[in-house]
Amino acid sequence: MQVISITGGLLFLSSPIDRGSLATLMFLTDTGAVLGTAEMLIPITTTLQPFRFVAIGDDAQGHIRHSVKTGAEQTLRDRQSIYYDRAW
């Protein structure tokens, strides 16, 4: 998995899956396992393919929300660190 969001994400695959195909995705986050059904979208490259969730449980959605929030907070801290540590 390259990217994850509340509504979908981007997968790294050995070969693309047909657009419109439904796939069961399972992955782990810091707060627990996520299991959901995703619709495969138009591949970006021969190895990168976006998807959108079409069915996902409340618990799994909570795990994703927590991961996205944590990732965003870490990115903000990293950016602030760059500015504060920079010698002008």
Biotite code that builds the C-alpha atoms (Angstrom):
import biotite.structure as struc

atoms = struc.array([
    struc.Atom([0.000, 0.000, 0.000], chain_id="A", res_id=1, res_name="MET", atom_name="CA", element="C"),
    struc.Atom([1.439, 3.323, -1.075], chain_id="A", res_id=2, res_name="GLN", atom_name="CA", element="C"),
    struc.Atom([-1.279, 5.761, 0.064], chain_id="A", res_id=3, res_name="VAL", atom_name="CA", element="C"),
    struc.Atom([-4.366, 5.449, 2.239], chain_id="A", res_id=4, res_name="ILE", atom_name="CA", element="C"),
    struc.Atom([-7.229, 7.856, 2.832], chain_id="A", res_id=5, res_name="SER", atom_name="CA", element="C"),
    struc.Atom([-10.700, 7.686, 4.327], chain_id="A", res_id=6, res_name="ILE", atom_name="CA", element="C"),
    struc.Atom([-12.221, 6.997, 0.906], chain_id="A", res_id=7, res_name="THR", atom_name="CA", element="C"),
    struc.Atom([-9.579, 4.827, -0.761], chain_id="A", res_id=8, res_name="GLY", atom_name="CA", element="C"),
    struc.Atom([-5.922, 4.658, -1.585], chain_id="A", res_id=9, res_name="GLY", atom_name="CA", element="C"),
    struc.Atom([-3.168, 3.617, -3.943], chain_id="A", res_id=10, res_name="LEU", atom_name="CA", element="C"),
    struc.Atom([-1.799, 0.090, -4.238], chain_id="A", res_id=11, res_name="LEU", atom_name="CA", element="C"),
    struc.Atom([1.553, -1.124, -5.551], chain_id="A", res_id=12, res_name="PHE", atom_name="CA", element="C"),
    struc.Atom([0.806, -4.259, -7.598], chain_id="A", res_id=13, res_name="LEU", atom_name="CA", element="C"),
    struc.Atom([2.859, -6.599, -9.762], chain_id="A", res_id=14, res_name="SER", atom_name="CA", element="C"),
    struc.Atom([0.284, -6.056, -12.521], chain_id="A", res_id=15, res_name="SER", atom_name="CA", element="C"),
    struc.Atom([-2.915, -3.999, -12.726], chain_id="A", res_id=16, res_name="PRO", atom_name="CA", element="C"),
    struc.Atom([-6.338, -5.392, -11.907], chain_id="A", res_id=17, res_name="ILE", atom_name="CA", element="C"),
    struc.Atom([-9.221, -4.728, -14.292], chain_id="A", res_id=18, res_name="ASP", atom_name="CA", element="C"),
    struc.Atom([-10.920, -1.392, -13.730], chain_id="A", res_id=19, res_name="ARG", atom_name="CA", element="C"),
    struc.Atom([-14.231, -1.867, -11.912], chain_id="A", res_id=20, res_name="GLY", atom_name="CA", element="C"),
    struc.Atom([-13.196, -5.156, -10.318], chain_id="A", res_id=21, res_name="SER", atom_name="CA", element="C"),
    struc.Atom([-14.111, -5.583, -6.675], chain_id="A", res_id=22, res_name="LEU", atom_name="CA", element="C"),
    struc.Atom([-11.354, -6.730, -4.344], chain_id="A", res_id=23, res_name="ALA", atom_name="CA", element="C"),
    struc.Atom([-11.213, -7.587, -0.677], chain_id="A", res_id=24, res_name="THR", atom_name="CA", element="C"),
    struc.Atom([-8.437, -5.604, 0.987], chain_id="A", res_id=25, res_name="LEU", atom_name="CA", element="C"),
    struc.Atom([-6.925, -6.386, 4.357], chain_id="A", res_id=26, res_name="MET", atom_name="CA", element="C"),
    struc.Atom([-4.110, -4.463, 6.011], chain_id="A", res_id=27, res_name="PHE", atom_name="CA", element="C"),
    struc.Atom([-2.919, -3.533, 9.479], chain_id="A", res_id=28, res_name="LEU", atom_name="CA", element="C"),
    struc.Atom([-2.767, -0.125, 11.099], chain_id="A", res_id=29, res_name="THR", atom_name="CA", element="C"),
    struc.Atom([-1.345, 0.853, 14.489], chain_id="A", res_id=30, res_name="ASP", atom_name="CA", element="C"),
    struc.Atom([-4.821, 0.554, 16.003], chain_id="A", res_id=31, res_name="THR", atom_name="CA", element="C"),
    struc.Atom([-5.980, -2.656, 14.324], chain_id="A", res_id=32, res_name="GLY", atom_name="CA", element="C"),
    struc.Atom([-6.837, -4.584, 11.198], chain_id="A", res_id=33, res_name="ALA", atom_name="CA", element="C"),
    struc.Atom([-8.805, -3.101, 8.315], chain_id="A", res_id=34, res_name="VAL", atom_name="CA", element="C"),
    struc.Atom([-10.933, -5.347, 6.132], chain_id="A", res_id=35, res_name="LEU", atom_name="CA", element="C"),
    struc.Atom([-13.040, -3.891, 3.360], chain_id="A", res_id=36, res_name="GLY", atom_name="CA", element="C"),
    struc.Atom([-14.236, -4.191, -0.202], chain_id="A", res_id=37, res_name="THR", atom_name="CA", element="C"),
    struc.Atom([-12.708, -1.872, -2.773], chain_id="A", res_id=38, res_name="ALA", atom_name="CA", element="C"),
    struc.Atom([-13.415, -1.015, -6.388], chain_id="A", res_id=39, res_name="GLU", atom_name="CA", element="C"),
    struc.Atom([-10.300, -0.862, -8.521], chain_id="A", res_id=40, res_name="MET", atom_name="CA", element="C"),
    struc.Atom([-9.941, 2.339, -10.547], chain_id="A", res_id=41, res_name="LEU", atom_name="CA", element="C"),
    struc.Atom([-7.936, 3.164, -13.686], chain_id="A", res_id=42, res_name="ILE", atom_name="CA", element="C"),
    struc.Atom([-4.258, 2.228, -13.149], chain_id="A", res_id=43, res_name="PRO", atom_name="CA", element="C"),
    struc.Atom([-1.806, 5.127, -13.010], chain_id="A", res_id=44, res_name="ILE", atom_name="CA", element="C"),
    struc.Atom([1.140, 2.999, -14.144], chain_id="A", res_id=45, res_name="THR", atom_name="CA", element="C"),
    struc.Atom([1.696, -0.707, -14.694], chain_id="A", res_id=46, res_name="THR", atom_name="CA", element="C"),
    struc.Atom([2.351, -1.090, -10.952], chain_id="A", res_id=47, res_name="THR", atom_name="CA", element="C"),
    struc.Atom([0.315, 1.683, -9.254], chain_id="A", res_id=48, res_name="LEU", atom_name="CA", element="C"),
    struc.Atom([-3.461, 1.457, -9.078], chain_id="A", res_id=49, res_name="GLN", atom_name="CA", element="C"),
    struc.Atom([-5.918, 3.566, -7.103], chain_id="A", res_id=50, res_name="PRO", atom_name="CA", element="C"),
    struc.Atom([-9.000, 2.145, -5.427], chain_id="A", res_id=51, res_name="PHE", atom_name="CA", element="C"),
    struc.Atom([-12.051, 3.381, -3.574], chain_id="A", res_id=52, res_name="ARG", atom_name="CA", element="C"),
    struc.Atom([-13.719, 1.685, -0.657], chain_id="A", res_id=53, res_name="PHE", atom_name="CA", element="C"),
    struc.Atom([-17.245, 0.498, -1.438], chain_id="A", res_id=54, res_name="VAL", atom_name="CA", element="C"),
    struc.Atom([-17.849, -1.372, 1.829], chain_id="A", res_id=55, res_name="ALA", atom_name="CA", element="C"),
    struc.Atom([-16.009, -1.019, 5.099], chain_id="A", res_id=56, res_name="ILE", atom_name="CA", element="C"),
    struc.Atom([-17.087, -1.542, 8.697], chain_id="A", res_id=57, res_name="GLY", atom_name="CA", element="C"),
    struc.Atom([-17.231, 1.191, 11.317], chain_id="A", res_id=58, res_name="ASP", atom_name="CA", element="C"),
    struc.Atom([-14.307, -0.239, 13.290], chain_id="A", res_id=59, res_name="ASP", atom_name="CA", element="C"),
    struc.Atom([-12.128, -0.459, 10.186], chain_id="A", res_id=60, res_name="ALA", atom_name="CA", element="C"),
    struc.Atom([-13.065, 3.082, 9.203], chain_id="A", res_id=61, res_name="GLN", atom_name="CA", element="C"),
    struc.Atom([-12.071, 4.241, 12.682], chain_id="A", res_id=62, res_name="GLY", atom_name="CA", element="C"),
    struc.Atom([-8.663, 2.580, 12.298], chain_id="A", res_id=63, res_name="HIS", atom_name="CA", element="C"),
    struc.Atom([-8.134, 4.350, 8.971], chain_id="A", res_id=64, res_name="ILE", atom_name="CA", element="C"),
    struc.Atom([-9.240, 7.722, 10.368], chain_id="A", res_id=65, res_name="ARG", atom_name="CA", element="C"),
    struc.Atom([-6.799, 7.352, 13.253], chain_id="A", res_id=66, res_name="HIS", atom_name="CA", element="C"),
    struc.Atom([-3.938, 6.423, 10.894], chain_id="A", res_id=67, res_name="SER", atom_name="CA", element="C"),
    struc.Atom([-4.661, 9.336, 8.552], chain_id="A", res_id=68, res_name="VAL", atom_name="CA", element="C"),
    struc.Atom([-4.859, 11.772, 11.476], chain_id="A", res_id=69, res_name="LYS", atom_name="CA", element="C"),
    struc.Atom([-1.640, 10.443, 13.014], chain_id="A", res_id=70, res_name="THR", atom_name="CA", element="C"),
    struc.Atom([0.146, 10.636, 9.656], chain_id="A", res_id=71, res_name="GLY", atom_name="CA", element="C"),
    struc.Atom([-1.009, 14.213, 9.086], chain_id="A", res_id=72, res_name="ALA", atom_name="CA", element="C"),
    struc.Atom([0.121, 15.251, 12.559], chain_id="A", res_id=73, res_name="GLU", atom_name="CA", element="C"),
    struc.Atom([3.541, 13.655, 11.995], chain_id="A", res_id=74, res_name="GLN", atom_name="CA", element="C"),
    struc.Atom([3.903, 15.451, 8.657], chain_id="A", res_id=75, res_name="THR", atom_name="CA", element="C"),
    struc.Atom([3.095, 18.774, 10.327], chain_id="A", res_id=76, res_name="LEU", atom_name="CA", element="C"),
    struc.Atom([5.656, 18.116, 13.085], chain_id="A", res_id=77, res_name="ARG", atom_name="CA", element="C"),
    struc.Atom([8.274, 17.174, 10.478], chain_id="A", res_id=78, res_name="ASP", atom_name="CA", element="C"),
    struc.Atom([7.654, 20.377, 8.519], chain_id="A", res_id=79, res_name="ARG", atom_name="CA", element="C"),
    struc.Atom([7.826, 22.509, 11.644], chain_id="A", res_id=80, res_name="GLN", atom_name="CA", element="C"),
    struc.Atom([11.064, 20.787, 12.621], chain_id="A", res_id=81, res_name="SER", atom_name="CA", element="C"),
    struc.Atom([12.581, 21.668, 9.253], chain_id="A", res_id=82, res_name="ILE", atom_name="CA", element="C"),
    struc.Atom([11.758, 25.351, 9.737], chain_id="A", res_id=83, res_name="TYR", atom_name="CA", element="C"),
    struc.Atom([12.921, 25.504, 13.365], chain_id="A", res_id=84, res_name="TYR", atom_name="CA", element="C"),
    struc.Atom([16.153, 23.620, 12.741], chain_id="A", res_id=85, res_name="ASP", atom_name="CA", element="C"),
    struc.Atom([17.097, 25.556, 9.624], chain_id="A", res_id=86, res_name="ARG", atom_name="CA", element="C"),
    struc.Atom([20.019, 27.933, 10.037], chain_id="A", res_id=87, res_name="ALA", atom_name="CA", element="C"),
    struc.Atom([19.108, 31.064, 8.120], chain_id="A", res_id=88, res_name="TRP", atom_name="CA", element="C"),
])
